[in-house]
Structure formats: C-alpha cells, structure tokens
Amino acid sequence: MGAEVMHDARVEHLSVDVRASLRLFAFYLANGTIDVELLDGFDYRSAVFHSGSSLEQVFAIYGNVLQVDEVGMVLNDGDAQYRVAQWIRACCDPGYRVEPPFEAWETELHL
C-alpha cells in the first residue's frame, strides 16, 4: 500500500476544544506571549526555536500537563501553559527555580 494513509472512521480525532487550545498555545509561543507575567523581559523565542529539542520539550510539557474531560473539554490550559513558561524561564534565567519542581511525567518525551 506504499505511503498512503487510510482514514479509518473508527479512529477518534482530538476534540475541537483540544485543537483550539493547541492552536492558541502555538500562536502565543511563536509570538513570545506565553505567560507574559512570568516571562516579562525575556524574549525566549531564540532559546526555544534554536533547536528542535527545546521546542520538542515545550510541546511535551504542554501535552503532558494538559487535562481533558470525558467529552473533550480542556480543563487546565492555563496550568499547562504556566508549566511551559516555568521551563522556558529556567532555560533563560539560571537563577530561577521552578516551584514545584517538575515531576518526571511532566517532562517525559513520548515516542
């Protein structure tokens, strides 16, 4: 069958709310406006976008922290964005300490 991807109607898609949250997260990240209070004065974009691994970690944290209810509604977009902002701040500011410290599940990179 080659490289063709077949659509299977039984496969669930991300809910509209999750897709909207993901889109807005990417928009804020690219514009340098993720949690403007915590990251005030830090133009983090060069630090995040300089390597794929930094950007990969940002999206891993966001996806790992994001919670969705049984009908697909996002429950904690602000919390997920804040944890990402903490990780970014720690990368840009060696004196900053993440509180509470990240747990392994928050930063895990899933394959």
matplotlib code that plots the C-alpha trace (Angstrom):
import matplotlib.pyplot as plt

x = [0.0, 3.0, 3.0, -0.7, -2.6, -6.0, -8.7, -10.4, -13.8, -13.3, -10.2, -11.1, -9.9, -8.8, -11.8, -12.4, -11.6, -8.2, -7.4, -8.2, -6.1, -3.2, -3.5, -3.6, -0.7, 1.4, 0.3, 1.3, 4.5, 5.5, 4.5, 6.5, 3.4, 3.3, 2.6, 3.7, 3.9, 6.4, 8.4, 8.2, 11.5, 12.6, 12.5, 12.6, 12.0, 15.6, 16.2, 13.1, 13.4, 17.2, 16.9, 14.2, 14.8, 13.9, 10.7, 10.0, 10.3, 7.9, 5.2, 5.9, 5.3, 2.2, 0.7, 1.7, 0.1, -3.0, -6.1, -9.2, -12.6, -14.6, -16.3, -13.1, -13.2, -9.8, -9.7, -6.4, -4.9, -3.6, -1.8, -0.2, 1.0, 2.3, 4.4, 5.8, 6.6, 8.4, 10.5, 11.3, 12.2, 14.5, 16.3, 16.7, 17.3, 19.8, 18.7, 15.1, 13.8, 10.8, 8.2, 7.1, 9.9, 8.9, 7.9, 9.2, 5.8, 5.6, 8.8, 8.6, 9.1, 6.7, 7.5]
y = [0.0, 2.3, 5.6, 6.2, 6.9, 5.4, 7.2, 4.9, 6.3, 4.4, 6.5, 9.3, 12.8, 15.4, 17.4, 20.9, 22.3, 20.5, 21.6, 25.2, 25.1, 23.6, 26.2, 29.1, 27.7, 27.6, 31.1, 32.5, 30.6, 31.9, 35.5, 35.5, 35.9, 32.7, 33.8, 37.4, 38.0, 35.1, 35.8, 39.6, 40.9, 37.6, 37.2, 33.4, 32.7, 32.3, 29.9, 27.8, 27.9, 27.4, 23.7, 21.1, 19.5, 22.7, 23.1, 19.3, 19.7, 22.7, 20.7, 17.6, 19.6, 21.2, 17.9, 16.0, 18.6, 19.3, 17.6, 16.9, 15.7, 12.8, 14.9, 16.5, 19.8, 21.2, 21.7, 23.3, 25.1, 27.9, 25.5, 23.7, 27.0, 28.1, 24.9, 25.5, 29.1, 27.9, 25.5, 28.4, 30.8, 28.2, 27.9, 31.7, 32.6, 30.3, 31.9, 30.9, 27.9, 26.0, 25.6, 23.0, 21.1, 19.2, 15.6, 13.1, 12.6, 16.3, 16.4, 12.9, 12.7, 10.1, 8.2]
z = [0.0, 0.0, 1.9, 1.6, 4.8, 5.0, 7.0, 9.5, 10.7, 14.0, 14.9, 17.2, 16.5, 19.0, 20.2, 18.8, 22.3, 22.4, 18.8, 19.7, 22.8, 20.9, 18.1, 20.6, 22.5, 19.3, 18.5, 21.9, 21.9, 18.5, 19.4, 22.6, 24.7, 26.8, 30.4, 30.0, 33.7, 34.4, 31.2, 31.3, 29.9, 28.4, 24.6, 24.8, 21.2, 20.2, 23.1, 22.3, 18.5, 18.2, 18.4, 17.8, 21.1, 23.0, 21.0, 21.4, 25.2, 25.3, 23.4, 25.6, 28.8, 27.4, 26.2, 29.3, 31.7, 29.7, 31.1, 29.1, 30.4, 29.0, 26.4, 25.2, 27.0, 28.1, 31.9, 32.6, 29.6, 31.8, 34.1, 31.1, 29.6, 33.0, 33.4, 29.9, 30.9, 34.0, 31.9, 29.5, 32.3, 33.9, 30.5, 30.1, 33.8, 35.6, 39.0, 38.5, 40.4, 39.2, 42.0, 42.4, 40.7, 37.5, 38.0, 35.5, 33.9, 33.1, 31.0, 29.5, 25.8, 24.4, 21.2]

ax = plt.figure().add_subplot(projection="3d")
ax.plot(x, y, z, "-o")
ax.set_aspect("equal")
plt.show()
